[in-house]
């Protein structure tokens, strides 16, 4: 089922973690909330996702590599971004401003553009205690990134909680005026 109705556009950025094999759960939840969805994966995550199934579901190509300057943009600009699962590597590189993959480039640009971003971390307990991780989360939060704290590290058993990312985006952001992206985030819920 492909949702081609006009509406706000959500980028789902997928990192290489075992739960990435279940990313269709997040895509489905977003489409049920009236989001149009485009998927961007880190190069390492390509082996974790069913490319054909995702492209059939969204009606759009999965993005993983930079496009050539003469190629058209395959996705419209995002109104919001969800990073799920977000790995130790991606979180730390993103917080440091490293943009060496398409996924990281999109994340860095989205922060700079004020696009609302929600993150579902997925890492081991040992990685979650590394000092760089805590510093990276603090830095991302200071940039306005919404981090899911429901399951620190996100590596526990059971359901990954894909819809929590969408719930984070739908909460009002205290302490800053609403952006165009914030208004777009509210739009899917308003279109009952």
Helices and strands as residue ranges (DSSP letters): E 9-14, G 18-22, H 24-32, E 36-41, G 43-48, H 51-58, E 80-86, H 88-95, H 102-113, E 116-121, H 125-128, H 131-142, E 146-147, H 163-170, H 180-190
